[in-house]
Amino acid sequence: MPTWSEIKNEIYQFVPSPREPGFDEVRRHYLKKLSAHTKRNTILYASGWVQKPDISGAYIILNDDDTQGFMEVQKEIVGDQLDLILHSPGGDPMVAESIVMYLRSRYTHIRVIVPHLAMSAATMIACAADEIIMGGHSALGPIDPRFALTTNTGTRLVAARDILDQFKELKAAFENRNDPRQMMAIIDLYAPDLLNKAHKAIQDSINLTEEWLRDYMKLQEPVARETAAWLAANPRVRSHGRHIMRDRLQAKGVPVTALEKDPKMQDLVLSVFHAATIAFSEAYSTKIIENHNGRAFIKNQPQPIMPHIRQPQFLPPK
């Protein structure tokens, strides 16, 4: 199995131009080989939030641009089976719904492959597959959505349930007559409608996940309901960053297959994933949506604007 460092060496040995290593070429090479091995259409959706934690949320979380990206990479794809390699911190559950509805209108059988992490609304997308494939190191996360909040220290991703919990703490602080200045500093971070949005987003996430577990993964309705509620609010997964490994999902009846079951597939999936994370680490890419034919929708981090250099003024001789 090629390691991260071996894929990096391969990228830097493949130099398509004098100034640019083969970030895209190596990743696309392995995507194409993976599709040939599985004989299924293959799409990579990966975000660089781990490698670029300070980048604005709009560049890394699920957002409405992603639906356009999926439409782009569907062009010229034939066949009704899809493998979706998914690595994302999640985001807006309504975007997850839009992506699921679009892919489900196009494919009759979908496998979601999680090479590392699919959190929040990305976990919801995984629950809309016919089957999830995970490595022993892979994880899903709680399905409460995340909001990108602008603060005086920059944009932060905040889980909806953390927002609700903080409001409960503020309410208790008011009742106990604690320092109002400290409380107002926290309240100023939130828009007036944020509390309602957080409540609705959590309920939407639960309802959609229950529906998809029932309709696509074929779980019995009581099991689907209990599993969706567990993913949203179980005390053992309450921390938004909590990793939910495949054995816990299998114990809940979720159809999860071990990636190691097919060693060749495992090698190719991890090679694609390593190539993507190296691009996130060492190039400007923040999000990659790409199919096995090389058609891609890539989002890059904003570049600093160079200050205008004023040209010297030449006066005519007297």
N, C-alpha and C positions, 0 to 999 in steps of 0.2 A: 504494500500500500504506500503510495507517495505521501510523504510527510509534508507539513506546512513549509519547511525549509527547502525541501526538494522541489515543490511546486514554485517557490520563489526563485530558485536557481533557474528553473525552466523558463520562467517569465523573463528573467534578465538575460538569458542566453538567446531568446527569440527577440530580435530587435527589428521591427518592421520599418522603423525610420531612425535616423541618427540620434534623435532626441527623445524617443519614446519607447520604453520597454513593451513587451507583448502582453499587457494586462488583459486586453480583450481577446486576443487571438488564442491564448492558452485556455482561458475559460471556455470559449466557444468550441475549441477542439474537444474538450472533455464532455461538454453538453451534447455534442453530436454523437460521440461514442456511447454515452449513456442511453440516448434515444435508440441507437442502433442495437444496443444490448437488450433493452426491455421491449423493443418494437412498439413503443408508445410515444405519443407526443410528449414533449418535456418543456416545461417553463420554469425558469428561475425567478423567484421574487425574493430579493435580499436587500436588507438595509444595513447601513454602516453605523448604527447607533452605539455599538460597543467600541468601535475604533474611533469614533468622532463624538464623544459624549457632550461636547460643548456646542455642536451645531444646532441651529434652530429646529424645533420640532417639525415644522412644515417640510423639512428636507428628509426626514427619516421615518415619520410615523405614517400609518395608513391615512390617506386623504383622497379627495376627489380626483386629483390628477392621476391616481393609480388606475382608475377605471379606463381612462384614456390610454394609459400604458398597456393594459391588458388587451384592449381593442387593437392597438398597434401590432402586438406580437401574435395576434390570432391570424393575421393576414397570411394567406397562402398555406395555412395548415389544413391538412385533411385528416379524416379519421375522428372517431368519437370517444377515444380514451386519452386521458391526460394524467401525467405525473407532474405535480406542482411541488418544487423544492421551495420551502418556505422558511424564511429567517427574518423575523420582524418583532419590534417591541409592541406592535398593535397600534391602536388609535381609535378612530371614530367607528362605533358599531354600525352606523348607517352606511359607511363606506364598505365595511365588511359585507353587509347585506347586498349592496350593489354589486360587488365583485362576485359573490356567491351566486346571485341570480344570473349574472352574465355568463359565468362559466357553466352553470347548470343548464342554461339554455343551449349551450354549445356541445357539451359532453354528456354521455350516458354513464360513464364510469370515471371517477376521479380518485387518485391516490395522492394524499399530501405527505411529502417526505420532509421530516424535520431533522436537518443535520446537526443543529445545535439548540436554538431557542425559537419558539413561536409563542409569544405572550399576548395576554389581553385579547383584543379583537382578532389577532392572528390565531389565537387558540380557537376562537369562534369559527374562523374559516376552516381550520383543521377538523372541527366537529361537523362540518358540512361535506366531508369527503365520504366515499364508500369505505375507505380504509386509510388508517394512518400508519406510516412507517417511521420508526424512531430507532436511533442507536441507543446503546446502553448509557451514553453520556447526554442524550437529548432530553429536552423538557418542554412541556407546555406550562402555562401559568394561569392564575385566576382571571376570570373573564370580565371583571369590572373595568370599564374603559378608562383611558387616560386623556387628560386635557392638557393642551399646550398653553401654559399661563406665562404672560410677560411680567417679569418682576424687575426690581432695580438691579438685580444681579444677572439679568438675561432671561431667556426663555427656559422654562422648566416643565417637564412632563410630570403631571400630578394625577394619581389615581382617583377616580370618582369617590370611592369609599373613604379614602383619606380626607377628601374635602368634607364629606359628611361627618366624619369623626372629629375633624377640627372644629366644625361648627358646634358640635355637642360640647366640646371642651370650652369654647367661647361662651356658650350659654351658661354653663356651670360657673364660669369665671364671673360673668355679670351678676349671677345670683349671689355669689360670694363676695361681691363688691371688690374684686381685685383691681389692680392698676388699669384704668381705662385706656391709657396711652399705649400700653403694650398690646391691648386687644384691638384697638383701632388700627394699629400698624399692620396687623394680620388681615383685618377686614378689608383694608384698602387694596389688598392684592386681588380681591375677587370682584367680578362684575355682579350687578344686582340680581341677575337671573341664574347665577352659577349653581346655587343650591338646587333649584328646580331641575336644571339641566342634568346635574349629577344623579338625582333621584330617577329621572326618566331614563337616562342612559343605562343605569344598572338594570332597571326592569326590562328595557328593550333587549339588553344583552342576554338576560335569563330566558326571555320568551323565544328569541331567535335560536339560541343554542338548543333549547328543548325541542323546538320544531325540527331543526336540522338533524339532531340525534335520532329523532323518531322517523323522519321521512327518508333520510339518506343512509344512516347507519343501521336503520331497522331495529332500534331498541324499542322494547315495549314502552307504552306511554308512561306508566308509573316509574320505570327505570330512567327514562329520558328526563322526566321532571325532576327526579331526585338527583340525578347526575348534574344537571344544569344548575340546580340550587347549590349543590356541593362545590362546583367550580366557582360559584359567585360568592359564597358566604361561609363556607365551612371554616371553623376556627383554625384548623390545621393548615389552611391555604389562604388565610386572611391577608398576610403580607403580600403586596402586589408583586414583589420580585421573587416570591416563593417558587421554586422549581418543582413541578409535578412530573415525576418520572413515569416511564411507561408501565412499570409493574402496578402502580397505584391506579392508573387508568384502566388497565386490563382487569383489575379487581372490581372495577365499577361496571364491567361489561362492555367497555369501549373497544372496538376491534382495532387493536394495535399490533403490528407485525414488527419483529426485530429486523433491523437493517442488516445485521450480521448474517441473517439467514441466507443471503445471496452475497458471498464475498466479492464477486466481481462488481456487482451493483454498488456495494459499500465503497469500494475503491474509487469508482467513478463519481459517486455523489460527493464524497469528501474531497476529491480533486477539484470538482466544480466549486465547492464551498470554500476551500482554501484559496483558490484563485480569486474569488470574489472578495474575501476578507483582505487579501493582500492589496487589491485595488482600493479598497476603503482606507487601508492604512497608509498607502504610499502614493495614491493619485487623488484627484479631486472628487471622485465618485462618492455619492452618499446613498444612492438607491439604484438598483439594477433590476429591470424587468426584461427578460430575454428568452427567446425560444431556441430550440435545438438547431434551427436553420440560420442563426446569427442575427435575426431581426431583433432589435433592442430599443428600449425606452430607458435612457439613463439620465438620472438627475445628478447634477454636480453642485458642490458647495459654492456659495457666492465668492467671487474673487475680489480682493481688495482693489479699489480704484486708485490708480497711480495719480498723484497730484500733477496738475498741469504744469509743465515746465515752460516758463516764459522765455521766448526767443529773444536774443539781444537785438536791440534796435540800432540800425545803422543810419546815421544822419548823413545827408549829402555834404560834400565839402563846400566850404564857403568860397 
